[in-house]
Amino acid sequence: MLTSLKSWFISQPSDDHLADYAKSGDNRHLTKLVTLFGNDLYHYLVTQSNEQLAFDISQQTWLKVIEKRQYYQAQNNPKAWLFRLARNALIDEFRKQQRFVELEDDTAIAATNTQQSFDYDAFNRALMQLSFVQREALSLQQEGFSLEDIQHITQSNHETVKTRLRYAKQNLKTLLGAHNEQA
């Protein structure tokens, strides 16, 4: 009882800076958000597009956070909400460029004939040959999101997320195997 009264009189600082920003609009919380999630957000976007587009979408996402802060609900995962905003902005940009394909295309682009040993460049080339939805699911998993978080971000059902991850891993294995056989 005493601890509940103490917490009622003394406000405890929140770890959810997005909820704090949504309530107050104080830019200190926004600065903390950028510090906490800015690099992860950019990394996710650059795995889905190129560096320039990732930078542009990252900036657009932070502007959307400012514009739509009142829509954030504190029970949500703040990082997942932020990534969902970024994903939607990226898809909008792809649609503008008419490059987004919703259907999964499991056909891989022929591997290059360059003979190199396995390296990060080969992995990145193979990653970019995956369909958008497979690359996205794999990138989000590598960012540390759970299946439920990925499901929330991509607005897909649980089984679809699992299938995309399975196909992404199978296709990467095939693409990287083909690359290693050429080397």
C-alpha atoms as one frame of an Amber mdcrd trajectory, in Angstrom:
protein
   0.000   0.000   0.000   2.784   2.399   0.936   4.652   1.761  -2.323   1.525
   2.356  -4.371   0.966   5.694  -2.607   4.603   6.602  -3.148   4.347   5.900
  -6.868   1.153   7.946  -6.998   2.885  11.025  -5.564   6.279  10.600  -7.225
   6.156  10.181 -10.968   8.585   7.601 -12.297  10.390   8.339 -15.570   9.130
   6.241 -18.453  11.374   4.136 -20.681   8.914   4.520 -23.543  10.164   7.770
 -25.051   7.660   7.482 -27.881   4.741   7.445 -25.423   6.305  10.391 -23.599
   6.734  12.245 -26.891   3.166  11.410 -27.933   1.858  12.919 -24.691   4.050
  15.969 -24.399   5.459  16.776 -27.837   8.742  17.570 -26.070  11.632  17.378
 -28.541  13.940  15.900 -25.888  11.989  12.655 -26.192  12.196  12.800 -29.977
  15.964  13.257 -29.746  16.185  10.171 -27.515  14.092   8.221 -30.027  16.403
   9.187 -32.883  19.403   8.191 -30.768  17.856   4.844 -29.802  16.362   3.783
 -33.129  17.875   5.950 -35.868  20.691   3.599 -36.872  18.499   0.488 -36.753
  15.850   2.207 -38.849  18.388   3.298 -41.473  19.953  -0.171 -41.553  16.556
  -1.772 -42.120  15.736   0.669 -44.914  19.099   0.278 -46.647  18.604  -3.503
 -46.762  15.303  -2.896 -48.553  16.505  -0.222 -50.979  19.597   1.842 -51.776
  21.460   4.299 -49.536  19.889   7.470 -50.910  16.342   6.143 -50.759  16.970
   4.762 -47.256  18.156   8.189 -46.101  15.118   9.903 -47.660  12.629   7.428
 -46.205  14.323   7.636 -42.814  13.833  11.400 -42.812  10.230  11.017 -43.967
   9.630   8.538 -41.147  10.833  10.949 -38.489   8.595  13.631 -39.969   5.667
  11.206 -39.783   6.492  10.515 -36.141   6.158  14.246 -35.527   2.911  14.483
 -37.512   1.281  11.300 -36.200   2.523  11.150 -32.623  -1.031  11.255 -31.278
  -1.798   7.916 -32.984   0.816   5.994 -31.035  -0.652   3.754 -28.348   1.623
   3.146 -25.376   0.972  -0.615 -25.248   2.589  -1.049 -28.683   6.264  -1.774
 -29.183   7.662   1.688 -30.041  10.334   0.300 -32.370   7.763  -1.814 -34.219
   5.473   1.218 -34.637   8.374   3.255 -35.994   9.415   0.500 -38.425   5.818
   0.169 -39.582   5.743   3.877 -40.448   9.028   3.453 -42.325   7.805   0.374
 -44.166   4.625   2.117 -45.283   6.603   5.129 -46.512   8.998   2.832 -48.398
   6.144   0.938 -50.041   4.524   4.235 -51.041   7.793   5.289 -52.656   8.144
   1.960 -54.468   4.593   2.303 -55.758   5.429   5.766 -57.025   8.382   4.264
 -58.835   6.229   1.299 -59.898   8.811  -1.125 -58.602   6.889  -2.752 -55.754
   5.577  -6.219 -56.485   3.246  -7.603 -53.811   3.414 -11.161 -55.082   6.369
 -13.258 -54.046   8.559 -14.011 -57.032  10.694 -17.008 -56.174  12.612 -16.912
 -59.422  16.115 -15.684 -58.747  18.123 -13.481 -61.040  21.006 -15.418 -62.566
  24.112 -15.226 -60.431  26.950 -13.154 -61.765  29.871 -14.967 -63.366  32.431
 -13.120 -61.268  34.597 -15.580 -59.395  35.060 -14.517 -55.775  35.079 -16.305
 -52.459  32.151 -15.762 -50.105  32.102 -12.216 -48.794  29.681  -9.559 -47.664
  29.245  -8.283 -51.205  28.103 -11.714 -52.360  25.693 -11.934 -49.465  24.310
  -8.456 -50.190  23.852  -9.313 -53.877  22.037 -12.505 -52.936  19.919 -10.619
 -50.415  18.895  -8.084 -53.034  17.800 -10.912 -55.349  15.141 -12.008 -52.860
  11.623 -10.725 -53.302  10.776  -7.612 -51.318   8.601  -9.437 -48.784  11.197
 -12.164 -48.156  14.049  -9.659 -47.789  11.900  -7.541 -45.497  10.952 -10.430
 -43.191  14.555 -11.610 -42.967  15.864  -8.088 -42.318  13.307  -7.496 -39.575
  14.223 -10.800 -37.944  17.895  -9.815 -38.070  16.962  -6.513 -36.390  15.754
  -8.585 -33.444  12.006  -8.424 -33.977   9.893 -11.397 -32.899   7.491 -13.106
 -35.289   4.638 -11.211 -33.634   6.423  -7.887 -34.152   7.126  -8.714 -37.813
   3.485  -9.688 -38.188   2.446  -6.305 -36.760   4.906  -4.302 -38.865   4.077
  -6.014 -42.160   0.372  -6.441 -41.397   0.612 -10.112 -42.348  -0.578 -13.201
 -40.541   1.720 -15.409 -38.483   1.983 -18.264 -41.000   2.744 -15.874 -43.854
   5.662 -14.396 -41.904   7.017 -17.866 -41.140   6.696 -18.883 -44.798   8.474
 -15.756 -46.018  11.334 -16.387 -43.597  11.615 -20.027 -44.661  11.658 -19.165
 -48.375  14.105 -16.320 -47.804  16.536 -18.645 -46.051  16.110 -21.352 -48.694
  16.657 -18.896 -51.535  19.709 -17.367 -49.846  21.148 -20.824 -49.371  20.547
 -21.608 -53.045  21.939 -18.293 -54.261  25.001 -18.431 -52.039  25.530 -22.112
 -52.897  25.475 -21.246 -56.594  27.930 -18.429 -55.921  30.290 -20.713 -53.987
  30.162 -23.375 -56.718  31.314 -20.788 -59.255  34.243 -19.711 -57.117
